[in-house]
Amino acid sequence: MRTLLSAFALSALLAQFGIAHSQSYPVKPIRLIVPFPPGGGTDILARIAGQKLAEDFGQQVVIDNRPGAGGTIGSRLAAEAPPDGYTIIMGTTSTHAIGPSLYAKRPYDALKDFTAITEVATSPNVLLVAANLHVNSVKELIVLAKSKPGQLNFGSSGIGTQFHLSGELLKLLAGIDIVHVPYKGTALVYPDMFSGQIAILFDVPPVALPFIKAGRIKALGVSGKKRIAVLPDVPTIAEAGVPGFDADLWFALWGPARLPRERVQRLHDGVVRALATDDVKRRFADLGADSVGSTPEQFTAFLKAEIAKWGKVVKASGAHID
């Protein structure tokens, strides 16, 4: 009997310790990997969400920019991190939905090597052109591109990114021949747009808006199904002359595979509380993004559908990385 009671007491103590241990998380700073350079849309949204999460957790959230290879470098780093909740990643359509179809060999599996936490935000891309390009609409751009096949360059944040595939989708649906020039991040494309070396770029509103307002670039179309509040006079690309064009960009949080459920829940709840604040909603809206806050299960189902959708685009475009 004494042995049995001792066993019960030990079990209760361990359970109590486990609860306390779970509740104590986090006890040190959390690293939030952004697999793109500072200044890009992913970076801006990650910093807004990270700041609020830090306030909620009472621990610093450190942004760790790890750009390169279309987001692959930072994503692999996150996948290989210890599953303890102290390394998470802000990934995108590019890193987790397009990559599986684009790469012959990829150093991580978008579903198996990550634990979904939540979709953070969704944002349409904006079709941008250099200020010195003599076009003011999507139709005029198509006419110009058809008159100069292979002579207009379009930049992107790297081969296989959503910005690259948006350009490929435009080529496919509009029947034009424009030349892709990959960079390590869209923020690096702008100097070449200002000088006229790059004619076309797809990017998110958070990055593009200041340059649009300053007249340094022109916005011709929005990539999603509806116009956005920050650019109310800019039509969707579909309504502007390319029927069927739909290429919204989304941003989401993952941890490494086998991240304990209680820590997934803690991260999810903290992020969702942040996304529900008027401050974050306003800041996201000002940048042309809508906050989401889905459950891990909802987001996993969405991701599977997105992988299938972009797989078709990749195959149709012929884009691939060996």
PASENU-441338 format. One record per residue (C-alpha): residue number from 1; residue in three letters; x, y, z. Coordinates in nm, 3 decimals. Last residue first. Layout:
BEGIN
<r NUM; "ala"; <X; Y; Z>>
...
This chain:
BEGIN
<r 322; "asp"; <1.709; 2.096; -6.045>>
<r 321; "ile"; <1.492; 2.407; -6.026>>
<r 320; "his"; <1.175; 2.421; -6.233>>
<r 319; "ala"; <0.952; 2.660; -6.426>>
<r 318; "gly"; <0.767; 2.502; -6.719>>
<r 317; "ser"; <0.486; 2.753; -6.679>>
<r 316; "ala"; <0.209; 2.494; -6.697>>
<r 315; "lys"; <0.381; 2.266; -6.448>>
<r 314; "val"; <0.446; 2.548; -6.204>>
<r 313; "val"; <0.087; 2.672; -6.233>>
<r 312; "lys"; <-0.054; 2.323; -6.174>>
<r 311; "gly"; <0.166; 2.276; -5.868>>
<r 310; "trp"; <0.045; 2.612; -5.747>>
<r 309; "lys"; <-0.307; 2.478; -5.699>>
<r 308; "ala"; <-0.206; 2.142; -5.549>>
<r 307; "ile"; <0.027; 2.304; -5.293>>
<r 306; "glu"; <-0.246; 2.557; -5.217>>
<r 305; "ala"; <-0.500; 2.283; -5.141>>
<r 304; "lys"; <-0.258; 2.111; -4.901>>
<r 303; "leu"; <-0.186; 2.445; -4.736>>
<r 302; "phe"; <-0.555; 2.511; -4.675>>
<r 301; "ala"; <-0.595; 2.176; -4.499>>
<r 300; "thr"; <-0.290; 2.251; -4.283>>
<r 299; "phe"; <-0.428; 2.598; -4.208>>
<r 298; "gln"; <-0.757; 2.467; -4.083>>
<r 297; "glu"; <-0.585; 2.210; -3.862>>
<r 296; "pro"; <-0.341; 2.461; -3.713>>
<r 295; "thr"; <-0.636; 2.694; -3.639>>
<r 294; "ser"; <-0.676; 3.007; -3.849>>
<r 293; "gly"; <-0.565; 3.357; -3.741>>
<r 292; "val"; <-0.636; 3.564; -4.054>>
<r 291; "ser"; <-0.518; 3.927; -4.069>>
<r 290; "asp"; <-0.586; 4.114; -4.394>>
<r 289; "ala"; <-0.303; 4.289; -4.579>>
<r 288; "gly"; <-0.289; 4.613; -4.778>>
<r 287; "leu"; <-0.024; 4.778; -4.562>>
<r 286; "asp"; <-0.270; 5.012; -4.394>>
<r 285; "ala"; <-0.490; 4.707; -4.339>>
<r 284; "phe"; <-0.207; 4.529; -4.154>>
<r 283; "arg"; <-0.147; 4.832; -3.933>>
<r 282; "arg"; <-0.519; 4.870; -3.863>>
<r 281; "lys"; <-0.571; 4.503; -3.782>>
<r 280; "val"; <-0.258; 4.505; -3.567>>
<r 279; "asp"; <-0.375; 4.806; -3.365>>
<r 278; "asp"; <-0.735; 4.689; -3.338>>
<r 277; "thr"; <-0.616; 4.373; -3.169>>
<r 276; "ala"; <-0.741; 4.041; -3.306>>
<r 275; "leu"; <-0.411; 3.956; -3.474>>
<r 274; "ala"; <-0.230; 3.977; -3.140>>
<r 273; "arg"; <-0.480; 3.746; -2.969>>
<r 272; "val"; <-0.442; 3.505; -3.261>>
<r 271; "val"; <-0.063; 3.514; -3.226>>
<r 270; "gly"; <-0.072; 3.436; -2.855>>
<r 269; "asp"; <-0.330; 3.160; -2.900>>
<r 268; "his"; <-0.130; 2.994; -3.174>>
<r 267; "leu"; <0.197; 3.014; -2.984>>
<r 266; "arg"; <0.044; 2.863; -2.669>>
<r 265; "gln"; <-0.142; 2.601; -2.873>>
<r 264; "val"; <0.173; 2.496; -3.057>>
<r 263; "arg"; <0.347; 2.485; -2.719>>
<r 262; "glu"; <0.082; 2.256; -2.576>>
<r 261; "arg"; <0.094; 2.037; -2.885>>
<r 260; "pro"; <0.465; 1.969; -2.860>>
<r 259; "leu"; <0.659; 2.063; -3.178>>
<r 258; "arg"; <0.714; 1.733; -3.356>>
<r 257; "ala"; <0.807; 1.901; -3.686>>
<r 256; "pro"; <0.971; 2.244; -3.660>>
<r 255; "gly"; <0.752; 2.547; -3.593>>
<r 254; "trp"; <0.528; 2.718; -3.840>>
<r 253; "leu"; <0.380; 3.063; -3.887>>
<r 252; "ala"; <0.199; 3.187; -4.195>>
<r 251; "phe"; <0.200; 3.450; -4.467>>
<r 250; "trp"; <-0.025; 3.453; -4.772>>
<r 249; "leu"; <0.014; 3.588; -5.124>>
<r 248; "asp"; <-0.284; 3.623; -5.354>>
<r 247; "ala"; <-0.244; 3.508; -5.714>>
<r 246; "asp"; <-0.566; 3.515; -5.914>>
<r 245; "phe"; <-0.568; 3.581; -6.291>>
<r 244; "gly"; <-0.873; 3.417; -6.446>>
<r 243; "pro"; <-0.942; 3.693; -6.698>>
<r 242; "val"; <-0.639; 3.908; -6.791>>
<r 241; "gly"; <-0.774; 4.247; -6.907>>
<r 240; "ala"; <-0.807; 4.491; -6.621>>
<r 239; "glu"; <-1.083; 4.292; -6.450>>
<r 238; "ala"; <-0.849; 3.997; -6.396>>
<r 237; "ile"; <-0.554; 4.217; -6.302>>
<r 236; "thr"; <-0.764; 4.367; -6.026>>
<r 235; "pro"; <-0.822; 4.737; -6.069>>
<r 234; "val"; <-0.614; 5.015; -5.906>>
<r 233; "asp"; <-0.835; 5.307; -5.801>>
<r 232; "pro"; <-0.886; 5.179; -5.446>>
<r 231; "leu"; <-0.515; 5.134; -5.372>>
<r 230; "val"; <-0.500; 5.124; -4.989>>
<r 229; "ala"; <-0.851; 4.979; -4.971>>
<r 228; "ile"; <-0.776; 4.680; -5.192>>
<r 227; "arg"; <-0.948; 4.566; -5.510>>
<r 226; "lys"; <-1.094; 4.219; -5.523>>
<r 225; "lys"; <-1.017; 3.871; -5.656>>
<r 224; "gly"; <-0.642; 3.894; -5.608>>
<r 223; "ser"; <-0.343; 4.011; -5.814>>
<r 222; "val"; <-0.396; 4.387; -5.800>>
<r 221; "gly"; <-0.317; 4.586; -6.114>>
<r 220; "leu"; <-0.126; 4.869; -6.278>>
<r 219; "ala"; <0.075; 5.024; -5.995>>
<r 218; "lys"; <0.337; 5.274; -6.115>>
<r 217; "ile"; <0.688; 5.329; -5.978>>
<r 216; "arg"; <0.887; 5.627; -5.847>>
<r 215; "gly"; <0.577; 5.843; -5.816>>
<r 214; "ala"; <0.631; 5.903; -5.443>>
<r 213; "lys"; <0.295; 5.744; -5.362>>
<r 212; "ile"; <0.389; 5.434; -5.561>>
<r 211; "phe"; <0.731; 5.417; -5.391>>
<r 210; "pro"; <0.576; 5.439; -5.044>>
<r 209; "leu"; <0.311; 5.179; -5.137>>
<r 208; "ala"; <0.540; 4.909; -5.281>>
<r 207; "val"; <0.676; 4.752; -4.964>>
<r 206; "pro"; <0.355; 4.712; -4.767>>
<r 205; "pro"; <0.154; 4.661; -5.091>>
<r 204; "val"; <0.310; 4.321; -5.174>>
<r 203; "asp"; <0.529; 4.281; -5.482>>
<r 202; "phe"; <0.510; 4.184; -5.847>>
<r 201; "leu"; <0.771; 4.355; -6.061>>
<r 200; "ile"; <0.804; 4.484; -6.417>>
<r 199; "ala"; <1.044; 4.703; -6.614>>
<r 198; "ile"; <1.381; 4.622; -6.458>>
<r 197; "gln"; <1.686; 4.812; -6.588>>
<r 196; "gly"; <1.497; 5.143; -6.568>>
<r 195; "ser"; <1.711; 5.310; -6.302>>
<r 194; "phe"; <1.426; 5.316; -6.050>>
<r 193; "met"; <1.345; 4.956; -6.134>>
<r 192; "asp"; <1.708; 4.858; -6.073>>
<r 191; "pro"; <1.700; 5.026; -5.731>>
<r 190; "tyr"; <1.369; 4.848; -5.661>>
<r 189; "val"; <1.481; 4.490; -5.716>>
<r 188; "leu"; <1.673; 4.452; -5.389>>
<r 187; "ala"; <1.361; 4.502; -5.178>>
<r 186; "thr"; <1.208; 4.215; -5.378>>
<r 185; "gly"; <1.449; 3.968; -5.221>>
<r 184; "lys"; <1.748; 3.757; -5.322>>
<r 183; "tyr"; <1.706; 3.858; -5.688>>
<r 182; "pro"; <1.578; 3.670; -5.994>>
<r 181; "val"; <1.552; 3.823; -6.344>>
<r 180; "his"; <1.264; 3.678; -6.549>>
<r 179; "val"; <1.231; 3.780; -6.913>>
<r 178; "ile"; <0.897; 3.879; -7.066>>
<r 177; "asp"; <0.725; 3.696; -7.354>>
<r 176; "ile"; <0.350; 3.758; -7.360>>
<r 175; "gly"; <0.045; 3.534; -7.401>>
<r 174; "ala"; <-0.164; 3.712; -7.139>>
<r 173; "leu"; <-0.255; 3.396; -6.944>>
<r 172; "leu"; <0.087; 3.231; -6.958>>
<r 171; "lys"; <0.302; 3.539; -6.923>>
<r 170; "leu"; <0.087; 3.663; -6.635>>
<r 169; "leu"; <0.114; 3.323; -6.467>>
<r 168; "glu"; <0.491; 3.334; -6.509>>
<r 167; "gly"; <0.498; 3.678; -6.347>>
<r 166; "ser"; <0.289; 3.551; -6.057>>
<r 165; "leu"; <0.526; 3.252; -6.043>>
<r 164; "his"; <0.821; 3.484; -5.982>>
<r 163; "phe"; <0.637; 3.680; -5.711>>
<r 162; "gln"; <0.529; 3.353; -5.550>>
<r 161; "thr"; <0.891; 3.251; -5.528>>
<r 160; "gly"; <1.019; 2.980; -5.759>>
<r 159; "ile"; <1.330; 3.158; -5.875>>
<r 158; "gly"; <1.404; 3.453; -5.648>>
<r 157; "ser"; <1.263; 3.772; -5.498>>
<r 156; "ser"; <1.137; 3.879; -5.840>>
<r 155; "gly"; <1.226; 4.102; -6.132>>
<r 154; "phe"; <1.058; 4.133; -6.469>>
<r 153; "asn"; <1.257; 4.223; -6.777>>
<r 152; "leu"; <1.109; 4.354; -7.103>>
<r 151; "gln"; <1.289; 4.269; -7.428>>
<r 150; "gly"; <1.188; 3.906; -7.487>>
<r 149; "pro"; <0.902; 4.001; -7.718>>
<r 148; "lys"; <0.886; 4.377; -7.785>>
<r 147; "ser"; <0.552; 4.444; -7.956>>
<r 146; "lys"; <0.383; 4.179; -7.745>>
<r 145; "ala"; <0.525; 4.335; -7.429>>
<r 144; "leu"; <0.397; 4.679; -7.531>>
<r 143; "val"; <0.045; 4.550; -7.601>>
<r 142; "ile"; <0.043; 4.360; -7.271>>
<r 141; "leu"; <0.158; 4.667; -7.081>>
<r 140; "glu"; <-0.113; 4.878; -7.248>>
<r 139; "lys"; <-0.376; 4.624; -7.141>>
<r 138; "val"; <-0.246; 4.624; -6.784>>
<r 137; "ser"; <-0.273; 5.001; -6.768>>
<r 136; "asn"; <-0.057; 5.314; -6.764>>
<r 135; "val"; <0.222; 5.230; -7.007>>
<r 134; "his"; <0.526; 5.432; -7.117>>
<r 133; "leu"; <0.781; 5.270; -6.886>>
<r 132; "asn"; <0.971; 5.553; -6.716>>
<r 131; "ala"; <0.798; 5.499; -6.380>>
<r 130; "ala"; <0.894; 5.132; -6.377>>
<r 129; "val"; <0.607; 4.889; -6.361>>
<r 128; "leu"; <0.420; 4.728; -6.073>>
<r 127; "leu"; <0.165; 4.447; -6.056>>
<r 126; "val"; <0.052; 4.447; -5.693>>
<r 125; "asn"; <0.041; 4.129; -5.493>>
<r 124; "pro"; <-0.264; 4.047; -5.291>>
<r 123; "ser"; <-0.227; 4.003; -4.919>>
<r 122; "thr"; <-0.313; 3.732; -4.671>>
<r 121; "ala"; <-0.223; 3.726; -4.307>>
<r 120; "val"; <-0.116; 3.512; -4.013>>
<r 119; "glu"; <-0.202; 3.156; -4.110>>
<r 118; "thr"; <-0.155; 2.960; -3.792>>
<r 117; "ile"; <0.071; 2.718; -3.603>>
<r 116; "ala"; <0.155; 2.443; -3.852>>
<r 115; "thr"; <0.425; 2.199; -3.744>>
<r 114; "phe"; <0.696; 2.156; -4.003>>
<r 113; "asp"; <0.905; 1.880; -4.161>>
<r 112; "lys"; <0.618; 1.664; -4.287>>
<r 111; "leu"; <0.411; 1.930; -4.465>>
<r 110; "ala"; <0.655; 2.153; -4.652>>
<r 109; "asp"; <0.910; 1.871; -4.687>>
<r 108; "tyr"; <1.265; 1.997; -4.652>>
<r 107; "pro"; <1.596; 2.005; -4.839>>
<r 106; "arg"; <1.424; 2.012; -5.180>>
<r 105; "lys"; <1.527; 1.801; -5.478>>
<r 104; "ala"; <1.349; 1.837; -5.811>>
<r 103; "tyr"; <1.231; 2.177; -5.692>>
<r 102; "leu"; <0.928; 2.357; -5.830>>
<r 101; "ser"; <0.640; 2.139; -5.722>>
<r 100; "pro"; <0.715; 2.135; -5.347>>
<r 99; "gly"; <0.843; 2.494; -5.364>>
<r 98; "ile"; <0.514; 2.657; -5.463>>
<r 97; "ala"; <0.312; 2.596; -5.148>>
<r 96; "his"; <0.564; 2.615; -4.860>>
<r 95; "thr"; <0.835; 2.870; -4.936>>
<r 94; "ser"; <0.658; 3.072; -5.203>>
<r 93; "thr"; <0.313; 3.085; -5.044>>
<r 92; "thr"; <0.484; 3.223; -4.738>>
<r 91; "gly"; <0.683; 3.134; -4.428>>
<r 90; "met"; <0.720; 3.317; -4.099>>
<r 89; "ile"; <0.934; 3.076; -3.902>>
<r 88; "ile"; <0.954; 2.951; -3.545>>
<r 87; "thr"; <1.248; 2.876; -3.316>>
<r 86; "tyr"; <1.200; 2.873; -2.938>>
<r 85; "gly"; <0.904; 2.636; -2.944>>
<r 84; "asp"; <1.105; 2.330; -2.839>>
<r 83; "pro"; <1.119; 2.137; -3.165>>
<r 82; "pro"; <1.497; 2.181; -3.204>>
<r 81; "ala"; <1.579; 2.357; -3.533>>
<r 80; "glu"; <1.622; 2.156; -3.855>>
<r 79; "ala"; <1.297; 2.273; -4.015>>
<r 78; "ala"; <1.374; 2.633; -3.922>>
<r 77; "leu"; <1.716; 2.625; -4.086>>
<r 76; "arg"; <1.565; 2.460; -4.393>>
<r 75; "ser"; <1.311; 2.741; -4.418>>
<r 74; "gly"; <1.579; 3.009; -4.389>>
<r 73; "ile"; <1.785; 2.864; -4.672>>
<r 72; "thr"; <1.487; 2.775; -4.891>>
<r 71; "gly"; <1.337; 3.123; -4.901>>
<r 70; "gly"; <1.380; 3.168; -5.275>>
<r 69; "ala"; <1.740; 3.046; -5.263>>
<r 68; "gly"; <1.850; 3.314; -5.018>>
<r 67; "pro"; <1.744; 3.513; -4.716>>
<r 66; "arg"; <1.797; 3.436; -4.345>>
<r 65; "asn"; <1.652; 3.731; -4.150>>
<r 64; "asp"; <1.633; 3.651; -3.777>>
<r 63; "ile"; <1.366; 3.856; -3.599>>
<r 62; "val"; <1.401; 3.820; -3.223>>
<r 61; "val"; <1.082; 3.784; -3.021>>
<r 60; "gln"; <1.158; 3.911; -2.670>>
<r 59; "gln"; <0.968; 3.758; -2.381>>
<r 58; "gly"; <0.669; 3.883; -2.184>>
<r 57; "phe"; <0.454; 3.643; -2.384>>
<r 56; "asp"; <0.179; 3.888; -2.485>>
<r 55; "glu"; <0.418; 4.180; -2.539>>
<r 54; "ala"; <0.653; 3.957; -2.737>>
<r 53; "leu"; <0.360; 3.836; -2.948>>
<r 52; "lys"; <0.270; 4.196; -3.025>>
<r 51; "gln"; <0.623; 4.275; -3.143>>
<r 50; "gly"; <0.645; 3.953; -3.341>>
<r 49; "ala"; <0.321; 4.024; -3.528>>
<r 48; "ile"; <0.443; 4.367; -3.641>>
<r 47; "arg"; <0.796; 4.240; -3.711>>
<r 46; "ala"; <0.669; 3.942; -3.908>>
<r 45; "leu"; <0.447; 4.169; -4.118>>
<r 44; "ile"; <0.742; 4.389; -4.214>>
<r 43; "asp"; <0.977; 4.098; -4.282>>
<r 42; "thr"; <0.730; 3.913; -4.503>>
<r 41; "gly"; <0.666; 4.230; -4.701>>
<r 40; "gly"; <1.035; 4.300; -4.763>>
<r 39; "gly"; <1.247; 4.548; -4.566>>
<r 38; "pro"; <1.489; 4.298; -4.418>>
<r 37; "pro"; <1.581; 4.011; -4.652>>
<r 36; "phe"; <1.381; 3.687; -4.691>>
<r 35; "pro"; <1.359; 3.362; -4.496>>
<r 34; "val"; <1.220; 3.537; -4.185>>
<r 33; "ile"; <1.310; 3.330; -3.881>>
<r 32; "leu"; <1.137; 3.418; -3.555>>
<r 31; "arg"; <1.368; 3.337; -3.265>>
<r 30; "ile"; <1.194; 3.327; -2.929>>
<r 29; "pro"; <1.359; 3.487; -2.625>>
<r 28; "lys"; <1.370; 3.292; -2.297>>
<r 27; "val"; <1.126; 3.144; -2.044>>
<r 26; "pro"; <0.845; 3.075; -2.289>>
<r 25; "tyr"; <0.690; 2.858; -2.162>>
<r 24; "ser"; <0.625; 2.857; -1.787>>
<r 23; "gln"; <0.279; 2.711; -1.833>>
<r 22; "ser"; <0.421; 2.395; -1.986>>
<r 21; "his"; <0.671; 2.348; -1.704>>
<r 20; "ala"; <0.400; 2.413; -1.445>>
<r 19; "ile"; <0.176; 2.155; -1.608>>
<r 18; "gly"; <0.463; 1.905; -1.632>>
<r 17; "phe"; <0.562; 1.965; -1.270>>
<r 16; "gln"; <0.206; 1.899; -1.158>>
<r 15; "ala"; <0.201; 1.580; -1.362>>
<r 14; "leu"; <0.533; 1.476; -1.214>>
<r 13; "leu"; <0.410; 1.546; -0.862>>
<r 12; "ala"; <0.085; 1.361; -0.921>>
<r 11; "ser"; <0.274; 1.063; -1.058>>
<r 10; "leu"; <0.512; 1.066; -0.762>>
<r 9; "ala"; <0.223; 1.079; -0.516>>
<r 8; "phe"; <0.047; 0.794; -0.694>>
<r 7; "ala"; <0.367; 0.587; -0.686>>
<r 6; "ser"; <0.417; 0.662; -0.319>>
<r 5; "leu"; <0.062; 0.557; -0.247>>
<r 4; "leu"; <0.119; 0.227; -0.429>>
<r 3; "thr"; <0.446; 0.164; -0.246>>
<r 2; "arg"; <0.280; 0.240; 0.088>>
<r 1; "met"; <0.000; 0.000; 0.000>>
